[in-house]
Amino acid sequence: MKKELKFTQAMHVTQHKLPDFGLYCNQIKEIWDRKWVTNDGLLHERFKSELKRYLKVSEAELFTNGHLALETAIKALGLEGEIITTPFTFASTVHAITNCGLKPVFCDIEPETFNIDADQIEKYITDKTIAILAVHVFGNPCDVDKISELAKKYNLKVIYDAAHAFGVEINGRGIGNFGNVSMFSLHATKVFNSIEGGLLTFHDNTLNSKLKALKNFGITSLETVDFVGTNAKMNEFQAAMGLCNIKTIKEDISKRKSIYEEYAKHLKEIRQIQFLPQIEEVEHNYSYFPILLANNVMRDWLFEKMREYNVYTRKYFYPLCNDFGCYDYNSEETPIAANVSDRVLALPMYTELHVSDVKQICEIIKYELDNYN
Ligand SMILES: *Cc1c(COP(=O)(O)O)cnc(C)c1O
């Protein structure tokens, strides 16, 4: 190891974005003035309209986290049967399907984008299939046109897990406009956060009242409960955090863009490494910086090596959801996902990361790979 490249403090893959302390204090002062802390407060409503404007969507509902938003979307669409999804995602996606009493069916991914391979979806469609739950992995859009064609042909609903895709656009259209419903996670580790938080976007305005009821115990009026609901409401402190953070989101994403460009500049010279390209018609959010190593042994080796330099990369996503102990599947059925999952490594990527840190991380990688045998 090359000692002078070691970081003095731990470098993690993400770092939570906190607004200016005074700004947050000012924002939450309103909560004391009104003595209203949760259940559709004024900050909640203001946050929702700012999000709708920023994401360029017509309808949206807020939730206390992304996972419960996703479960609520599945319930609101009244789905039963099988949902075709990807194993290359966070546990939440697949657990949401299972928790709602449906069966996840795993389709393999595209090697270039790590998203569900729309060309393979058809072979999994049976008379039990009711929906496709696709994930815009690392913020890269799925093949939304092909998925929409399939949905029309087989009369399926489409839900997008857009947890990674806050602010992403395709040809100027907000990513939340595709499919029946899209879920955004506003968790502390994501590009944009409200501490914890979730958002569903959609265009069918008959969904609003059902979603509102479902996230509040199914209560539809003072004396009526029409759905078996849950408690998934966003509170005013979360909305206040979101309102503060949205003020800087454009700057934050452009800082991430310079970090992406710095990584790309250094890493494109390293032949053992591949990384996700920028796509011409897509406005990216640079949420993560995953790299693919030549093979599994090299990935695990680099993961350990980086720790010696105080750089804590993540094997994201590994293991695959179809290898989880709680499910009875096998990743051999999705060979491309298995291969990507064995070779992937996420590098540090967050707003406050300095360009000089990125350079240093790349120097470590280059130095170590040069000495790999
Ligand atoms: C973060 C994440 C979720 C869950 O969101 P929470 O807000 O943490 O509940 C779901 N899917 C993916 C792909 C995620 O990365």
The ligand as a Gaussian input file, in Angstrom:
#p B3LYP/6-31G(d) Opt

LIG

0 1
 C      -33.819000       3.622000      -0.460000
 C      -34.546000       2.700000      -1.344000
 C      -35.865000       2.283000      -1.064000
 C      -36.553000       2.541000       0.229000
 O      -36.720000       3.864000       0.559000
 P      -36.821000       4.322000       2.097000
 O      -37.185000       5.755000       1.978000
 O      -35.483000       4.104000       2.724000
 O      -37.887000       3.519000       2.763000
 C      -36.517000       1.505000      -2.014000
 N      -35.917000       1.127000      -3.159000
 C      -34.646000       1.490000      -3.456000
 C      -34.059000       1.054000      -4.760000
 C      -33.910000       2.254000      -2.546000
 O      -32.644000       2.562000      -2.839000

